[in-house]
Amino acid sequence: MFEKVLIANRGEIALRIHRACREMGIRTVAVHSTADENAMHVRLADESVCIGPPASAKSYLNISAILSAATITGVDAIHPGVGFLSENAKFAEMVEEHGFTFIGPSPEHIRMMGDKITAKQKAVELGIPVVPGSDGAVDDDVEAMKIAGKIGYPVLIKATAGGGGKGMQVARNADEMAQKLSLCRSEAKAAFGNDAVYIEKYLGQPRHIEVQVLGDGQGNVVHFGERDCSLQRRHQKVLEECPSPALNAEVRQKIGTIVTDALKKINYRSAGTIEFLYENGEFYFIEMNTRLQVEHPISEMVCGVDLVREQLRVATGAPLGYGQSSIKFNGHAIECRINAEHPRTFLPSPGRVTEYHAPGGLGVRVDSALYAGYSVPPYYDSLIAKLVVHGTSRNECLMRLRRALEEFVVGGVQTTIPLHQQLIAEPDFLNGDYDIHWLEKWMAKG
């Protein structure tokens, strides 16, 4: 096992990784920007290294600074967390070239799944169902119009290098097509430096279903069921639950088997998530995230497994040591993403936390790096906490979640806690009757 691990991230996920390491007897090194010098993961780590100013490009995305920190502290491995460099194949390669272990998939798999067109082509090759669309990037507007006509409107125009809801436009008819193509290419160029786009069939009322997997790079892969991430605003997830209210055990087993069989073929290593749109009983591949997901705790709660611990273990070269039959699904879990934002306008609300009280009790987990007196910086993602609740049934889980939200206190900054309190009281949500468009329609009603 590793003796010392550098955590190349910040906030709640850095603290989450630190905790898993400490429970395994592994020392940790925290890297941080000047804005995060008082962050909780920095305070708790065995060692810490400042890697630059607040801007992510000069700190958490600064590969040279991170590798220098790893060298001077003598770590064995680097965990990239989520976001930042976690799906950067070049970073993974450089980590290995400098003699450290990258706690994640191989650079080859990161690169394979990092481009949406390449990922979709690989999914087809591996037997994973995909959304009807263009075979690759579409450079010519006339060709794009022909493809859209063949697929049938509405269609979704997507940047090949897209992510986080950026570089996506819906064209509902031929008249909109040219305008939306130009707009999508401009957005893609500005956000990713790459204006290549492709076209997919736009599904009217799909759910967003993702399957959590873990492989050891030796041909062994298991899944931990699915998560329903359909409550979204501008393609950003707001609340997730496991299992999905829309799936039964038979469907869960079917899609899980498809996914694990596919990833066994490429000897996938580490944690990963394959995301689908699900409509009328059919799954359509969207993308694969070759990293830990923000919402991984709900899978951990239902399956009773520490996914970060498993990432660390397989990164040493250890085999999984268990098969799919060992994974047991118990009860229901829901995660609320608590952001430092206005609960309706979603304007960021950085500032000093004057009060902080996390809810507790049976089945309640809070992943957060907050504490009273901490200043939420304005430079990064506004996620400040993840409230994760587990119950023996969905109803018990919802009752416990309602109570936990009432107990949650964050003073000094605005948060999305009131939004979650409203959402879990809505009849459609209580009945599990929602899709990826539901939240925005609900918000439009005022």
N, C-alpha and C positions, 0 to 999 in steps of 0.2 A: 504493500500500500504506500501511497505518497506520504512524505514527511511534511512537506510544505506546499501550499497551493496559493497562487496569486489570483485574486478575484478582479477581473477586468470589467467592472461595472459599478453601479452606485445604487443608492436607495434600498427599497425593500428586498429586491432580488439579491443584492450583494449580501444583505444581512441573512437572507434565507440560505444562501450558499455557505456563508460562514458557520451558521448553526449546524448544518449537515457535516461540515468538515470537523468541527469541534467534537461532535458526537462520535466521530470515527478516530479521534485522537490525532487529527491532522492540524498542524499550525497554519495560520492564514496570514496573507499579506494583502492589505487594502491599498488600492491606488485611488487617488482623488484629485479633483481640481481644487483651486484655491477657494472656490465657493462651497466646497463640501468638507472643509477641514474639521468641522465639528459634527459631521454626520455620525450616526450611530454605528455603522459598520466600521468606520475609521477608529472610533473609540474602542470597539471590542476586539478588533483584529490584533494579532500578536505583533505585527509590524505594519507601518503605513508609509507610503511614498507619495509625495505631491508630484503630479505629472503635467501640470500646466494651469493656465488661466481658466476662467469659467466656460468659455466657448468649447463645445464638444469637439470641434475640429482640432483644437489645440490641446485637448486633454484625453477624453475617453475614446476618441477616434485617432489619437496619435500613436501609431504602431511603434515607432522608434522609442518613444518615451516609455511605453508599457514594457517593451522587451528589455530596455535598459533597467527598469525597476525590477524585472524578473531576474536579471543577471546579478545585480548588486545585492539582492536579498537571497540568492541561491535557492530559488524554488525548484520543485520537480515538475510542476504542471501549471497550466493556466486555464481557469474556467471563465468563459466569456459572458455568461449570464444570458440575458435576452436583449434584443436591440443592439445598438452600437455596432461592435465588430463580431457579433455572434454568428452571422451568416456571411462573413467575409472570407472567401476561399483563400485569398492572398495572405490574410492574417494567419489563418490556420496553417498554411504552408510555412510561413516565416517562423511561427512558434516551433514547429517541428525541426526546421533547419537550424534553429538556435539551440537545439538539444532539450527542449521542454516537451512535455506531453500536452496536446490540445484536448481538453475535456469536451468532446463533441464528435460529430461525424468526420469522416475523411474529407480533405479538401475536394476530392473528386465528386463526392456526393453533394457537398455544399454547392459546388459550381453547377452540377447537373440540374439541381432543383432551384437554383437562384434565378434563372431566366425562365419566365413563364412559358415561353414557346417550347424550349428544350424540355422543361418539366412535363408539359402536356404530351409531347411526343414520346417521352420515356414512359409516361403513365399508360399510353396506348400500347406500347411495346410490352409492358408488364401486366397487361390485362385489367387495368383499372378503368372504370367507365368515365368518359369525359363529356363535356358540353359540346354539342355540334358547333363547328366554327371553322375558321381558316386553318390550313395546315401549318402556317408559319406567319412571319411578319408580312404585312401587306404594304407595298411601297406606292402602288398606283391607285389613284382614286377611282378610276374606271373599274379596275379589278375588284376594289373594295365594294363598289355598288353591285357588281355581279354576285359576289359572295353573299352579301346581305340579302339580295333578292332570292337567292337559292335557299338560304337558311330560313328566311321569313322574318319580317319585322314584328316586334322591336328587336334590335341587336345591341350588344354591348361592345364598345370600342375600348380596348385596354392597352396600356403601355406594356411592352415586353419586360421592362425593368421595373414595373410598378410595385407599389406596396403601400400599406397604410391608408388605402382608399384614394390615393392620388393617381392621376393619369387614367381616369375612367369616365366615359361619357355614354349616355344612352341615346340612340337614334331611333325614333319611333316610326319614322317613315322615310321614303327616299328623299323628300325635300330637306329633311334635317341632316341627312347623311354627310354631305360635303362639309357643312358648317361644323359638325361635331368631330369629323376627322381632323380638320385643321386645328380645332381647339384642343383636342386630345394630344396631338403631336406637339403643340406649343407647351402644354402643361408638362408632358413627359420630358421634353428637352430642358425645360427650366428646373424640374425637380430631380432628374436623374442623369442629365447630360446625354440622353439617348432618346431620339424621337420615334423609334420603331414601335408600331402598334399592330395588334391583331384583332380579329373579330370573333365574337361568340354569340350564340343565341341568348337573348335576354329572357330569363325566366320570371314569370309574373309574381308568384307568391311562394318562393322557395324558403326553406329553413336552411340555416347555416349549421351543418353538422361536421364535427371533426373527430378523428380517431387518434387516440394517443398510443404511440408504439414505443418499443424499446428493443434494440438489437445489440448483439455483442460483437458484431463484425466477423463471426465465425459460422454464420448461417442460421443462428438461432434468433428468432424474433417473436415477441408476444405483444398483444394489445391490451389496453386497460379500458376498453369500452369507448363510448362516445361522449362528447360534450355538445350541448346545444348552445350555440352562440348567436342566436338569431336576433336578440335585442341589441340593435346597433343604431348609431347615429353617424351619418356620413362615413359609413363603412368601418367605424370604430366600435368595438365591442363595449357594452355597458354592463351587462350582467350575463352570467353563464350558468348552466345547470347540467348535472350529470346524475342519472342518464337523461336522455331527451324524452319529453312527454310524448313525442311523435313516433317513437320506435318501440317495438316489442323485442323480446329475447331472440326470436327467430331472425328478424332483420338485423339485429345487433351482431349475432353470430355470423351471418352471411357477409356483411361488409367487413367485419373484423378479419375474417378468413381471407377475403380478397386482398386486403391490405397487407397482412402479414406474409401471405404467400408471395406477393409481389416483392416485398423488401428482403425476403430470404434470398431471392434470386440475385440481388446485388450485394449481399453480405453487409447490410446496413448496420452501422455501429452507433450507439448512444440513443438518446431520446429524440423523438421526432413526432410531428403531427401532420396527418394528411387531411386536408380540408375539402369538404364537398358542399354543393348545393343539393338539397333534397326536395323533390316535388313529385307528387302523384306516385309515390312508391319507388322512385328512381333516384339513384345517386349520380352526381356529375362532379368529377374532379375539378377543383379550383387551383390548388397549389399544395406544395409540401413545405412546411417550416422545419428546417434541419437544426432545430435547437429546442430548448425548453420553452414552454409557452407561459405567458402571464397567468393563465387560468389553470395551470397544472395542479394546484392544490385540491380542486374538487375531485379529480381522478384519484389523488392520493387518499382522500377521505373515504371514498366509496370502495376503493380496492385495498386500503391498508398498506400501501407501499410508499417508501420515500424515493421519489424519482431522482432527486439530486444524489442521494447516496448510491443509487444504482448507476447513475452516470459516472460517478467517481470510480466505482468498482470495475465496470467494464472497460474504462479508460486504461486501467492497469494491464489489460489483456485477459482478465478473468472471464470465463464463460458465464452465461446467465445462470445455469445450474438448475433451472426449472422450466416447465413448459406452460402452455396456455391453460391446461386443466388446473394448474395451481392458482390461477388468478380468480378470486372470488369477488362477486359484486354484492355489496351490502348497503342497502338503503339509498338515500338521495342526498345530494349536496348542491348548494347554490353559492356562487361567488358574486358579490357586489363590488364593483370597482369604485372606490371612493377617491374622487379627484378634488384638488384644490381649485374649484371652479364654481361660478354661479350656477345653481341647480337648474336654471332655465335658459339663460343666455349662453352658458358655457364659457364665459370670459374667464381667463385664468385669474386666480386670486393668491398670488405669492404673499409672503409676509411672516411675521412671528407668531408661532403657536403659543397662545397664552394659557390654554387649558387643554389637557388631553386625558381622556379616560377611555380605555378599550373595553368593550364588553367581554364577558367570560361565561363560564358555565359549561355544562356537558355539551359536546358537539359544536362548540364555537371556537373558531380560530381566527386570529387577526395577524396578517403578514404586513408589517409596517415598520418603518424606521423613524416614526415620529416620537417626540417627547416634548413636554412642556418647556418652552424656551427655545425650541428649535426654529430656525428661520427657513421657510420653504423658499428655495431660490427661484428666480424667474427664468432661468436659462434652460430648463429641461422639461420633460414630460410632466404633466400635472398630477399623475397618479401618486397618491400619498399613502394609500392603504388598500388592502384587500380583505373584506369581511367574508369569511368562509364558514358556512353553517351546514351541519350534517344531521340527518334524522333517519329513523327507520323507514319512514315513508315520505312522499313529497309533501303531504299535508303537515306532518310533524315538523319537517324541515322549514316550511313556510311560517308556521307558528313561532318556531324558535328564531327565525330570521327577523320577524316582526319585533320580537322582544329585544333582540340584539341591537337592532337599529335604534330603538328607543334609548338604549343605554349608551350608545356611542356618542362621545363628546369630543369635539375638536373646536376650540375657541381661537379667535384672532384672525382666522381666514374663513372664507366661504367654502362650503363643500357640497358635494352631490348627494349627501345623506338624505335630505328631504325628497329628492327625486326618486330615490330607491323606495322610500316609504310610500310614495304615491303609486309607483309601478306595481309593487307587490299587493296592492289593494284592488287593482283593476280586475274586473271579472274575466276579461280575455286572458290575462296572465294566470289567474288562479285556475282557469280551465285548461291551461297549456295551449291555448288557441292563438298563436301569433306566428309571424314570419319576419323576414329581414326588413320589411318595409313598415311593420306595425308601429314601431316607436316613433318614427318621423311623422306618420299620419296622426298618431295620438298627440304628439306635441303641437302639430299644426292646428289642432282643435282648441288649443289654449288651455 
